[in-house]
Amino acid sequence: MTLESVTGAAGLLRQHPPVLWSVGLVMGALAVLNLVIPIYGGGAFYTEPLALLQVLVTPFLAGGVYGTIRAENFSVGEFVQSGKTYYFRILLPALVIFFAVILTIILLAIPLALIGAGAAATMAPLLLGGHPLDRLLHVLLRHRGGL
């Protein structure tokens, strides 16, 4: 059953490359820009808005691919229509999960800071993957007296 599913997906990717490969191509291009821009100019000034663009574009592309596969119509018009249709159906659960993770990290970091675990402040960038919110947590957890 798994092998059949994988071969079916590979067959779809071979038969309809422009539509189905769009997610990987666009996300790859944005990821390369996120890596190249800080090195060759602009620094974090351009990469943070670019990361936000990537977060906002991903649900549209994923919804477009999902809708075209579901409708079995691999045209660009169907891709755009499906992207609009499924955009919020993908974005909203992703935002709920993201904020639940952030809330969990903050709720775990507060008791660690209150018991004097100074390592919690230095682990915040690791926990958040270098996200700008790690600066907020670092400021909040830097003072051992609590919040």
C-alpha positions in Angstrom: 0.0 0.0 0.0 2.8 2.4 0.8 4.7 1.5 -2.3 1.6 2.1 -4.4 1.1 5.5 -2.8 4.7 6.5 -3.5 4.6 5.3 -7.1 1.3 7.2 -7.6 2.8 10.4 -6.3 6.0 10.0 -8.4 3.8 9.4 -11.4 1.8 12.6 -10.8 5.1 14.5 -10.4 6.3 13.2 -13.8 3.0 13.8 -15.6 2.3 17.4 -14.4 5.6 19.1 -13.5 4.8 22.8 -13.8 1.9 22.8 -11.3 3.0 20.2 -8.8 6.7 21.3 -8.7 5.7 24.9 -8.0 5.7 24.5 -4.2 9.2 23.1 -4.2 10.6 25.6 -6.7 9.2 28.7 -5.0 10.1 27.5 -1.5 13.6 26.6 -2.7 14.1 30.0 -4.3 12.9 31.8 -1.1 15.1 29.6 1.0 18.1 30.4 -1.2 17.3 34.1 -0.9 17.1 33.8 2.9 20.6 32.3 2.9 22.2 34.6 0.2 20.9 38.0 1.2 22.5 38.1 4.7 25.8 37.1 3.2 25.9 39.5 0.2 24.1 42.5 1.5 21.1 43.7 3.5 21.5 41.5 6.5 18.5 40.7 8.6 16.7 43.8 7.3 15.5 42.0 4.2 15.5 38.4 5.4 12.8 38.8 8.1 10.2 40.2 5.6 11.2 37.5 3.2 10.6 34.9 5.8 7.2 36.4 6.4 6.5 36.3 2.7 7.5 32.6 2.7 5.1 31.9 5.6 2.2 33.7 3.7 2.9 32.1 0.3 3.3 28.5 1.5 -0.4 27.9 2.3 -1.5 29.3 -1.1 0.9 27.0 -2.9 0.0 23.9 -0.8 -3.7 24.6 -1.2 -3.2 25.0 -5.0 -1.5 21.6 -5.3 -4.0 19.9 -3.0 -6.9 21.3 -5.0 -5.5 20.4 -8.3 -4.7 16.8 -7.2 -8.2 16.5 -5.7 -10.0 17.8 -8.8 -7.6 15.9 -11.1 -7.4 19.1 -13.3 -3.8 20.2 -13.5 -4.3 23.6 -15.2 -2.9 26.9 -13.8 -6.4 28.3 -13.4 -7.5 25.4 -11.2 -4.2 25.8 -9.3 -5.0 29.5 -8.5 -8.6 28.8 -7.7 -7.7 26.0 -5.4 -5.0 28.1 -3.8 -7.6 30.7 -2.9 -10.1 28.2 -1.8 -7.8 26.2 0.6 -5.6 29.1 1.7 -7.3 29.7 5.1 -8.0 26.0 5.6 -4.3 25.5 5.7 -3.1 28.8 7.2 -5.4 28.9 10.3 -4.5 25.5 11.7 -0.8 26.2 11.1 -1.1 29.5 13.1 -3.0 27.7 15.9 -0.2 25.1 16.1 2.5 27.8 15.9 1.1 29.9 18.7 0.4 26.7 20.8 4.1 25.9 20.5 5.2 29.5 21.4 2.8 29.4 24.4 4.2 26.1 25.6 7.7 27.3 25.3 6.9 30.5 27.3 5.0 28.5 29.9 7.9 26.1 30.3 10.5 28.9 30.4 8.8 30.8 33.2 9.1 28.1 35.9 12.6 27.4 34.8 13.5 31.1 35.2 11.7 31.3 38.6 13.7 28.3 40.0 16.9 30.0 38.9 17.8 27.8 35.9 19.9 30.3 34.0 20.2 27.8 31.2 16.7 28.6 30.2 17.7 32.0 29.0 20.6 30.7 26.9 18.4 27.9 25.4 15.7 30.2 24.1 17.4 30.8 20.7 17.8 27.0 20.3 14.2 26.4 21.3 12.8 29.0 18.9 15.2 28.3 16.0 16.7 31.8 16.0 13.3 33.5 15.6 12.9 37.2 16.7 10.8 36.0 19.6 13.9 34.5 21.1 15.1 38.1 21.8 11.9 38.7 23.8 12.4 35.5 25.8 16.0 36.3 26.4 15.1 39.7 27.9 12.3 38.1 30.0 14.5 35.3 31.3 17.7 37.3 31.7 16.6 38.5 35.1 16.7 35.7 37.7 14.2 37.4 39.9 11.4 36.4 37.6 9.2 38.5 35.4 
